[in-house]
Structures are given as structure tokens and as C-alpha cells.
Amino acid sequence: SAQIVAGFISFGSLHIHTPGFAPWQWLMIITGILTVITAVVYWFFFPDSPTTAWFLTPSERAIAVRRLKENQTGVENKHFKKDQMIEALKDPKTWIFALFSALDQIPNSLTNQRQIIVTSLGFNTLQTTLLSCVDGLIEVVTIWTGIMIVSRIPNSRAYVGAIYFIPALVGVLMMEFLPWSNQIGLLFSIWMVDIGITGFVLSLSWLTSITAGHTKRVTTNAIILSAYCIGNALGPFMWQSQYKPW
């Protein structure tokens, strides 16, 4: 949904003409203000745990706590426990998920280059900006459908996530083998790659549900986030002249 909103904001900012101030600078200011406002709202209104969730009734809070107890994930506390940190570092699944996170984000550099690619397909700047909204729509729809399927089929996160990577792989093959003259097909191949994000989102949910203990969960999340950043940092190295299509 952020991509949809950002697409329309980008489209609107391209129509702002002020001396000495470029449209992209207005885009940075607008999105920056929205980010700060969102952060403040979350700081004051987002609960730390089910016990402080203001939007739940007392009975619903009790149910939420019992559910956490059944999952053996516990109600979060802020005490650092060294043994849990060591356990997270020794747990093989932590590093398997970290490797997946890094490898999955290497192609994410495509997102940063997407407007340049779409423009090169023959669309003007305004059309390219509006087409970026489609990316957000696809991600919202696919993530929502993936979550709905998982919620109805027990223990299916891995299988559903893997299935959602199939269209993404098809999109990659289309990018590789379609001729540059087939601009519509190439555009659809870019959109098909977006479907794969559902698998990554489900993996984060899966990891959270199988990691118990505040310190272990924080340590694991830190490792996954670091791997996520490493993958995104490695991505731009794929955009070199020797890798360009012929």
C-alpha cells in the first residue's frame, strides 16, 4: 500500500514547479513529514504487548495471553538474557533464515531501478510514475491472499511461500528470454516478480512464531535484518555493464 500512495505522491510532486526546488526534493519533504507523523502515532498508540492493547477488551487480552502461552512464545519482557542470545546464535534455523533473507533481497535492487527500466520501455515520466502504483497493488493483493490461505491451512507457511515464488521465477525467465521489442511482456514480467514478496513476508511470520523468548527473538530479528541489509547492499553490484542484455 505504501507503494501505491508513494506512486500518487510522486505523480503529484512532478507537477510542483517552484524556482530553485526540484520535484524530487518536494517528494522527499512530503514523505519525510508523513514518516515522522506515522512514527509519532505509533509511539503513542501502538501497544507493547497484548496486556496493554487498548483496542482489546479485558477478556480478549486474556485470550491473547493464553494463546501466546500455548505457542510457548511468552508475553514479551525487557530483560536481557545472555543464554537466550547464545541459543539464538547457535540455532541453525537462525542462519538458514538469515541466508534466505540475504539471497532474497539481492534482486530487490530491481525495485530501485524499476522506474528507469519502465521508462526505457517507452513510457514517459508521468506514465512510469503512475505504473509504479501497480507494483504496490500487486503486493497488497498477493500478500493478503497468501495470509488468508495460511490462516485457513495449518502449518502451511513454507509451502504457500514457495508457491508464491513460482510466478516470480516465471517473471525472471520472461525478463531473460523475451525480446526487448515485447515491451508489454517485459512490463508484466516485472510485475510478476513482485508476487515473490509474499514468500518473504510469510517467512518473517514463520520465524516469529517459532522463536520463543524476548532476547532470542530480538537477537534473531537483528541477524535477519542485518542479512536483509547485506542482500540489498549486494544487489547494486548486479547492475554492471558486463551483465547488460545484448
C-alpha positions as CSV (number, residue, x, y, z in Angstrom):
1,S,0.0,0.0,0.0
2,A,3.0,2.3,0.6
3,Q,4.0,1.9,-3.0
4,I,0.5,2.9,-4.2
5,V,0.4,6.0,-2.0
6,A,4.0,6.9,-2.9
7,G,3.2,6.5,-6.6
8,F,0.4,9.0,-6.4
9,I,2.6,11.4,-4.3
10,S,5.4,11.1,-6.8
11,F,2.9,11.8,-9.6
12,G,1.7,14.9,-7.8
13,S,5.2,16.1,-6.9
14,L,6.1,16.0,-10.6
15,H,3.5,18.8,-11.1
16,I,5.1,21.1,-8.5
17,H,7.2,23.7,-10.1
18,T,9.0,26.1,-7.8
19,P,12.2,28.1,-8.5
20,G,15.3,26.5,-7.0
21,F,13.4,23.5,-5.7
22,A,13.1,20.3,-7.7
23,P,10.1,18.0,-7.7
24,W,12.1,15.2,-6.2
25,Q,13.0,17.4,-3.3
26,W,9.3,18.1,-2.6
27,L,8.8,14.3,-2.7
28,M,11.5,13.8,0.0
29,I,9.9,16.5,2.2
30,I,6.4,15.2,1.8
31,T,7.3,11.5,2.5
32,G,9.6,12.6,5.4
33,I,6.8,14.5,7.1
34,L,4.5,11.6,6.7
35,T,7.1,9.2,8.1
36,V,7.6,11.4,11.2
37,I,3.9,11.7,11.8
38,T,3.5,7.9,11.5
39,A,6.3,7.3,13.9
40,V,4.7,9.7,16.5
41,V,1.4,7.9,16.1
42,Y,3.0,4.5,16.6
43,W,5.0,5.7,19.6
44,F,1.9,6.8,21.5
45,F,-0.8,4.4,20.3
46,F,0.9,1.1,19.3
47,P,0.8,-1.4,22.3
48,D,3.9,-3.2,23.6
49,S,2.1,-6.4,24.3
50,P,-1.4,-7.9,24.4
51,T,-1.7,-6.8,28.0
52,T,-1.5,-3.2,27.0
53,A,-3.6,-3.4,23.8
54,W,-6.1,-0.6,24.3
55,F,-8.3,-1.8,21.5
56,L,-8.9,-5.2,23.1
57,T,-11.4,-5.9,25.9
58,P,-10.1,-7.4,29.1
59,S,-11.4,-10.8,28.1
60,E,-9.8,-10.5,24.6
61,R,-6.5,-9.6,26.3
62,A,-6.7,-12.7,28.4
63,I,-7.4,-14.9,25.3
64,A,-4.4,-13.3,23.5
65,V,-2.1,-14.0,26.5
66,R,-3.3,-17.6,26.7
67,R,-2.7,-18.1,23.0
68,L,0.9,-16.9,23.5
69,K,1.3,-19.3,26.4
70,E,0.1,-22.2,24.2
71,N,2.6,-21.2,21.5
72,Q,5.3,-21.0,24.2
73,T,6.4,-17.6,22.9
74,G,5.5,-15.8,26.1
75,V,4.4,-12.3,26.9
76,E,7.3,-10.0,26.0
77,N,9.6,-8.7,28.7
78,K,12.5,-6.3,28.5
79,H,15.1,-8.3,30.5
80,F,18.2,-9.3,28.5
81,K,19.1,-12.9,28.9
82,K,22.5,-14.0,27.8
83,D,21.6,-17.6,27.5
84,Q,18.8,-16.8,25.0
85,M,21.2,-14.7,22.9
86,I,23.7,-17.6,22.8
87,E,20.9,-20.0,21.9
88,A,19.9,-17.8,19.0
89,L,23.4,-17.7,17.7
90,K,23.7,-21.5,17.9
91,D,20.3,-22.2,16.4
92,P,20.8,-23.4,12.8
93,K,17.4,-22.1,11.7
94,T,18.6,-18.6,12.6
95,W,21.3,-18.7,10.0
96,I,19.1,-20.6,7.5
97,F,16.6,-17.8,7.6
98,A,19.4,-15.2,7.5
99,L,20.8,-16.8,4.4
100,F,17.3,-16.8,2.8
101,S,16.8,-13.2,3.8
102,A,20.1,-12.1,2.2
103,L,19.6,-14.1,-1.0
104,D,16.0,-13.0,-1.4
105,Q,16.9,-9.3,-1.2
106,I,19.7,-9.3,-3.7
107,P,17.2,-9.0,-6.6
108,N,15.4,-6.2,-4.6
109,S,17.7,-3.7,-6.4
110,L,15.3,-4.2,-9.3
111,T,12.9,-2.1,-7.3
112,N,15.3,0.8,-7.1
113,Q,15.9,0.6,-10.9
114,R,12.3,-0.1,-11.8
115,Q,11.4,3.4,-13.0
116,I,14.5,3.6,-15.2
117,I,13.6,0.2,-16.7
118,V,9.9,1.1,-17.3
119,T,10.9,4.5,-18.8
120,S,13.3,2.6,-21.2
121,L,10.3,0.5,-22.4
122,G,8.9,3.6,-24.0
123,F,6.7,5.2,-21.2
124,N,7.1,8.9,-20.3
125,T,7.9,10.1,-16.8
126,L,4.3,10.6,-15.7
127,Q,3.2,7.2,-17.0
128,T,6.1,5.5,-15.3
129,T,5.2,7.1,-12.0
130,L,1.6,6.0,-12.2
131,L,2.6,2.5,-13.3
132,S,4.6,2.2,-10.1
133,C,1.2,2.1,-8.2
134,V,0.5,-1.2,-9.9
135,D,3.5,-2.7,-8.1
136,G,2.0,-1.7,-4.8
137,L,-1.4,-3.1,-5.7
138,I,0.1,-6.5,-6.7
139,E,2.0,-6.7,-3.5
140,V,-1.1,-5.9,-1.4
141,V,-3.3,-8.4,-3.2
142,T,-0.7,-11.2,-3.2
143,I,0.3,-10.7,0.5
144,W,-3.4,-10.6,1.5
145,T,-4.2,-13.8,-0.4
146,G,-1.2,-15.5,1.0
147,I,-2.0,-14.6,4.6
148,M,-5.7,-15.7,4.1
149,I,-4.6,-19.1,2.7
150,V,-2.1,-19.7,5.5
151,S,-4.7,-18.7,8.1
152,R,-7.0,-21.4,6.8
153,I,-4.5,-24.2,6.3
154,P,-2.5,-25.2,9.4
155,N,1.3,-25.4,9.1
156,S,1.4,-24.2,5.5
157,R,3.6,-21.1,5.7
158,A,6.6,-22.7,3.9
159,Y,4.5,-24.4,1.2
160,V,2.4,-21.4,0.4
161,G,5.5,-19.1,0.4
162,A,7.3,-21.5,-2.0
163,I,4.2,-21.5,-4.3
164,Y,4.2,-17.7,-4.4
165,F,7.8,-17.7,-5.6
166,I,6.9,-19.7,-8.8
167,P,5.3,-16.7,-10.6
168,A,8.3,-14.6,-9.6
169,L,10.7,-17.2,-11.2
170,V,8.5,-17.2,-14.3
171,G,8.8,-13.4,-14.4
172,V,12.6,-13.7,-14.2
173,L,12.6,-16.1,-17.1
174,M,10.4,-13.8,-19.1
175,M,12.9,-10.9,-18.5
176,E,15.7,-13.2,-19.6
177,F,14.2,-14.6,-22.8
178,L,11.6,-12.1,-24.1
179,P,12.9,-9.8,-26.8
180,W,13.3,-6.1,-25.9
181,S,10.6,-5.3,-28.5
182,N,8.0,-7.1,-26.4
183,Q,7.6,-4.2,-24.0
184,I,4.2,-5.2,-22.6
185,G,5.5,-8.7,-21.8
186,L,8.6,-7.3,-20.1
187,L,6.4,-4.9,-18.1
188,F,4.3,-7.8,-16.9
189,S,7.4,-9.8,-16.1
190,I,8.4,-7.0,-13.7
191,W,5.0,-7.2,-12.0
192,M,5.2,-10.9,-11.7
193,V,8.5,-10.7,-9.8
194,D,6.5,-8.6,-7.2
195,I,4.5,-11.7,-6.3
196,G,7.5,-13.3,-4.7
197,I,7.5,-10.8,-1.8
198,T,4.7,-12.8,-0.3
199,G,7.1,-15.7,0.4
200,F,9.5,-13.4,2.2
201,V,6.6,-11.9,4.3
202,L,5.4,-15.3,5.3
203,S,9.0,-16.3,6.2
204,L,9.1,-13.5,8.7
205,S,5.8,-14.6,10.2
206,W,7.0,-18.1,10.4
207,L,10.2,-17.2,12.1
208,T,8.4,-15.1,14.7
209,S,6.0,-17.9,15.6
210,I,8.8,-20.5,16.2
211,T,11.1,-18.3,18.2
212,A,10.4,-18.1,21.9
213,G,11.9,-15.6,24.4
214,H,12.3,-11.9,24.2
215,T,16.1,-11.8,24.0
216,K,16.2,-14.7,21.5
217,R,13.6,-13.1,19.3
218,V,15.4,-9.7,19.4
219,T,18.7,-11.3,18.6
220,T,17.2,-13.4,15.7
221,N,15.4,-10.3,14.3
222,A,18.7,-8.3,14.4
223,I,20.5,-11.1,12.5
224,I,17.7,-11.3,9.9
225,L,17.6,-7.5,9.5
226,S,21.4,-7.4,9.1
227,A,21.2,-10.2,6.4
228,Y,18.4,-8.2,4.8
229,C,20.6,-5.1,4.6
230,I,23.6,-7.1,3.2
231,G,21.4,-8.5,0.5
232,N,20.2,-5.1,-0.5
233,A,23.8,-3.8,-0.4
234,L,25.0,-6.6,-2.7
235,G,22.1,-6.0,-5.2
236,P,23.5,-2.9,-7.0
237,F,26.7,-4.9,-7.9
238,M,24.5,-6.8,-10.3
239,W,23.9,-3.6,-12.3
240,Q,27.2,-3.6,-14.2
241,S,27.9,-3.2,-17.9
242,Q,29.1,-6.8,-18.3
243,Y,25.6,-8.0,-17.2
244,K,23.6,-5.9,-19.6
245,P,21.3,-7.7,-22.1
246,W,22.6,-8.0,-25.7
